[in-house]
Amino acid sequence: MLLIKNNTFEKNYTYNMQTINIHLADDHQILIDGIKTLLNTIPGFSIVGTSLNGTNIYEEVTQNNADVLVLDISMPEKDGIQVLKEFSKKGFPCKVIILSSYDDLKIVKEVMKLGASGYLTKQCASESIIEAIQVITMGQEYFCKTVQNKIFNTATKDNPKLKSVPQVIHPTLTEREIEIIILISLEYSGKEISEQLFISTNTVETHRKNIMKKIKAKNTISIVKYALKHKLIKS
């Protein structure tokens, strides 16, 4: 069993050891080599292929039975958006994490609508990619911290009931779960949370169940009381 050494992630996620086949696609060999070196240190991770352009990625990941494709959005010949559109048309052969130099939420929203499971900026890739692969393999969406914060801040912009989020609320709550608590307490529906955070309704429901278990909440009212008690929102 593997535990990621991240203050929040380590306390909340365990991953049963099984091989995860990973395909890396980027037009810079040096970046591919760096990611390979990092991922090869993780038990259960197997790099099964690489691509320097986007032309034949669908065929490549299908043939090598990749579970996860780490895809540069700015690939030559066929970029990441075009690859996702091809996947969407033919059927996704694997889960996809987008790598990008930009944290533009319009791009994030577009790739997630096209079926990507995660989004990392290249600046945070080295510290987030291991966690990202594990989270999306467990069926959830993943954003690096910079992008996640930007999404949440945009979703709650100018809300008069919002307070700044303390660094420590509950020792086992993740940052994402704290965001979900806040949005529930601000009367966002599950569908609205899904749309605002670019995650699936199933992911929202999974977070809600985990939150209720962790804070021993019986219903939505209990979640709101928790948010008020810990000053996550204004009364």
PLY file of the C-alpha trace (Angstrom):
ply
format ascii 1.0
element vertex 235
property float x
property float y
property float z
element edge 234
property int vertex1
property int vertex2
end_header
0.00 0.00 0.00
1.36 3.40 -1.01
0.95 6.65 0.89
1.85 9.92 -0.79
3.89 12.18 1.47
1.72 15.27 1.30
0.30 16.75 4.49
-3.29 16.50 3.33
-3.11 13.65 0.86
-1.15 11.37 3.17
-3.89 11.46 5.78
-6.79 10.86 3.43
-5.78 8.55 0.62
-4.31 5.10 0.49
-3.75 3.35 -2.78
-3.81 -0.40 -3.22
-0.72 -1.48 -5.11
-1.41 -2.38 -8.72
0.45 -1.46 -11.86
-0.61 1.82 -13.47
0.54 2.03 -17.09
1.47 5.59 -18.03
2.09 7.16 -21.44
3.89 10.54 -21.60
3.32 12.98 -24.46
5.33 16.19 -24.74
7.34 17.79 -27.53
10.35 18.28 -25.24
12.36 15.10 -24.66
14.03 16.65 -21.63
10.66 17.09 -19.92
9.64 13.52 -20.75
12.93 12.26 -19.33
12.46 14.27 -16.15
8.93 12.98 -15.57
10.02 9.41 -16.34
12.82 9.65 -13.79
10.37 10.87 -11.15
7.61 8.37 -11.87
10.00 5.42 -12.08
10.70 5.90 -8.37
7.08 5.04 -7.51
6.24 1.35 -6.99
3.38 0.31 -9.25
4.00 2.98 -11.89
5.09 1.75 -15.32
6.01 4.05 -18.23
4.74 2.12 -21.25
5.29 4.72 -23.98
6.17 8.27 -24.97
5.23 10.63 -27.81
6.90 13.79 -29.13
3.90 14.81 -31.26
0.16 14.24 -31.16
-0.34 12.48 -34.49
-0.66 8.84 -33.42
-1.32 9.10 -29.70
-4.70 7.35 -29.86
-3.18 4.31 -31.57
-0.15 4.32 -29.27
-2.04 4.39 -25.97
-4.48 1.79 -27.27
-1.68 -0.58 -28.28
0.33 -0.22 -25.07
-2.75 -0.45 -22.80
-2.02 2.83 -21.04
-4.19 3.60 -18.02
-3.12 7.24 -17.87
-1.94 9.65 -20.57
-0.02 12.73 -19.42
-0.57 15.07 -22.36
1.06 18.40 -23.19
-1.63 20.74 -24.50
0.80 22.34 -26.98
1.86 19.25 -28.94
3.00 19.72 -32.56
1.03 18.35 -35.56
-1.99 17.59 -33.35
-2.33 19.53 -30.09
-3.82 18.37 -26.82
-7.27 19.77 -27.61
-7.35 17.89 -30.92
-6.20 14.68 -29.21
-9.00 15.01 -26.64
-11.53 15.58 -29.42
-10.29 12.41 -31.13
-10.58 10.50 -27.85
-14.09 11.86 -27.32
-15.12 10.77 -30.80
-13.55 7.29 -30.72
-13.96 6.55 -27.01
-11.42 7.23 -24.27
-8.82 4.43 -24.15
-7.40 5.85 -20.90
-7.65 8.73 -18.45
-5.93 11.98 -19.42
-4.00 14.56 -17.39
-3.33 17.78 -19.28
0.00 19.56 -18.85
0.05 23.25 -19.73
2.16 26.36 -19.27
-1.03 28.31 -18.57
-3.63 28.41 -15.78
-6.28 30.03 -18.00
-9.65 28.81 -16.68
-11.19 28.95 -20.17
-8.67 26.33 -21.28
-9.20 24.30 -18.09
-12.96 24.33 -18.61
-12.63 23.32 -22.26
-10.35 20.33 -21.66
-12.45 19.09 -18.75
-15.59 19.29 -20.90
-13.77 17.29 -23.55
-13.14 14.52 -21.02
-9.78 15.22 -19.36
-9.52 13.99 -15.77
-6.86 16.41 -14.54
-4.99 19.61 -15.26
-1.48 20.57 -14.13
0.61 23.61 -14.93
4.15 22.71 -15.87
5.38 24.84 -12.98
3.74 22.51 -10.44
3.99 19.23 -12.36
6.97 17.83 -10.46
5.28 18.23 -7.07
1.76 17.24 -8.16
1.96 14.62 -10.89
2.26 11.56 -8.63
-0.77 12.58 -6.59
-2.64 13.52 -9.78
-2.13 10.07 -11.32
-3.33 8.32 -8.19
-6.38 10.55 -7.70
-7.66 10.24 -11.28
-7.04 6.49 -11.19
-9.42 6.38 -8.23
-12.08 8.04 -10.39
-11.82 11.68 -9.27
-10.69 14.81 -11.04
-7.45 16.54 -10.10
-6.13 20.09 -10.42
-2.80 21.38 -9.19
-3.11 23.77 -6.26
-2.68 26.94 -8.34
-5.50 25.97 -10.70
-7.75 24.62 -7.91
-7.44 27.87 -5.95
-8.17 29.93 -9.05
-11.27 27.85 -9.83
-12.59 28.17 -6.26
-11.86 31.89 -6.01
-13.69 32.49 -9.28
-16.65 30.40 -8.11
-17.02 32.36 -4.86
-15.97 35.80 -6.09
-17.70 38.68 -4.31
-19.86 36.40 -2.17
-20.55 38.49 0.96
-20.87 35.42 3.21
-17.43 34.05 2.40
-14.58 34.33 4.88
-10.93 33.59 4.29
-10.26 29.88 4.77
-8.12 29.05 7.83
-5.12 26.83 7.23
-6.26 24.09 9.62
-9.90 23.19 10.24
-10.14 19.45 10.68
-6.97 17.33 10.58
-8.38 14.87 8.04
-10.21 17.25 5.69
-8.59 17.96 2.33
-8.54 21.43 0.80
-11.10 20.25 -1.76
-13.42 19.00 1.00
-13.18 22.36 2.77
-14.16 24.04 -0.50
-17.13 21.68 -0.85
-18.23 22.45 2.72
-18.12 26.17 1.95
-20.08 25.83 -1.28
-22.71 23.61 0.36
-23.03 26.18 3.14
-23.41 28.95 0.54
-26.41 26.99 -0.79
-24.82 25.72 -3.99
-26.55 22.59 -5.28
-24.55 19.49 -6.20
-24.99 20.34 -9.89
-23.82 23.92 -9.32
-20.76 22.74 -7.38
-19.97 20.34 -10.22
-20.22 23.11 -12.79
-18.31 25.69 -10.77
-15.40 23.39 -9.84
-15.24 21.52 -13.19
-15.77 18.16 -11.47
-18.40 15.48 -11.97
-21.55 15.23 -9.87
-20.33 11.79 -8.77
-17.14 13.38 -7.43
-19.19 16.00 -5.59
-21.31 13.29 -4.01
-18.22 11.28 -3.02
-16.75 14.36 -1.33
-20.06 15.03 0.44
-20.17 11.49 1.84
-16.54 11.68 2.96
-17.15 15.04 4.61
-20.21 13.82 6.51
-18.28 10.81 7.77
-15.24 12.84 8.84
-17.11 15.61 10.66
-19.88 13.24 11.86
-22.59 15.23 10.09
-26.06 13.72 9.68
-27.32 16.09 7.00
-26.70 19.35 5.14
-27.72 21.42 8.16
-24.92 19.78 10.15
-22.43 20.73 7.42
-23.62 24.35 7.54
-23.31 24.39 11.35
-19.75 23.07 10.98
-18.91 25.86 8.52
-20.34 28.49 10.86
-18.58 27.04 13.92
-15.22 27.13 12.16
-15.88 30.55 10.62
-15.73 29.33 7.03
-18.72 31.52 6.21
-20.33 34.51 7.85
-23.54 34.02 9.77
0 1
1 2
2 3
3 4
4 5
5 6
6 7
7 8
8 9
9 10
10 11
11 12
12 13
13 14
14 15
15 16
16 17
17 18
18 19
19 20
20 21
21 22
22 23
23 24
24 25
25 26
26 27
27 28
28 29
29 30
30 31
31 32
32 33
33 34
34 35
35 36
36 37
37 38
38 39
39 40
40 41
41 42
42 43
43 44
44 45
45 46
46 47
47 48
48 49
49 50
50 51
51 52
52 53
53 54
54 55
55 56
56 57
57 58
58 59
59 60
60 61
61 62
62 63
63 64
64 65
65 66
66 67
67 68
68 69
69 70
70 71
71 72
72 73
73 74
74 75
75 76
76 77
77 78
78 79
79 80
80 81
81 82
82 83
83 84
84 85
85 86
86 87
87 88
88 89
89 90
90 91
91 92
92 93
93 94
94 95
95 96
96 97
97 98
98 99
99 100
100 101
101 102
102 103
103 104
104 105
105 106
106 107
107 108
108 109
109 110
110 111
111 112
112 113
113 114
114 115
115 116
116 117
117 118
118 119
119 120
120 121
121 122
122 123
123 124
124 125
125 126
126 127
127 128
128 129
129 130
130 131
131 132
132 133
133 134
134 135
135 136
136 137
137 138
138 139
139 140
140 141
141 142
142 143
143 144
144 145
145 146
146 147
147 148
148 149
149 150
150 151
151 152
152 153
153 154
154 155
155 156
156 157
157 158
158 159
159 160
160 161
161 162
162 163
163 164
164 165
165 166
166 167
167 168
168 169
169 170
170 171
171 172
172 173
173 174
174 175
175 176
176 177
177 178
178 179
179 180
180 181
181 182
182 183
183 184
184 185
185 186
186 187
187 188
188 189
189 190
190 191
191 192
192 193
193 194
194 195
195 196
196 197
197 198
198 199
199 200
200 201
201 202
202 203
203 204
204 205
205 206
206 207
207 208
208 209
209 210
210 211
211 212
212 213
213 214
214 215
215 216
216 217
217 218
218 219
219 220
220 221
221 222
222 223
223 224
224 225
225 226
226 227
227 228
228 229
229 230
230 231
231 232
232 233
233 234
